[in-house]
């Protein structure tokens, strides 16, 4: 499973943070590894430098073999929380999608 992470200029995109976010995603999705070809996470700060509320956004796209990509969006207080929430959301969507496939087979 290839994991690609991009950040806007207001989110720390250091190698250490990218490695951390990749590990969070990998831990959540590793049981679906055989079905996933690629995961892309795009992190942004919706309110830029204003420190107002939950404004860290994560758009996560997961490409599964033989199917259209699945996409979820979360908005949380911190980038870590946004990535974790998006990973959990995409895992639930993957489970539902793969179960639907099993039933149809």
Buried (B, 14 or more C-beta within 10 A) or exposed (E): BEBEBEBEEBBEBEEEBBEBBBEBBBEBBEEBEEBBEEBBBBBBBBEEEEEEEBBBBBBBBBBBEEEEEBEBBBBBEEBBBBBBBBBBBBBEBBEEBBEEEEEEE
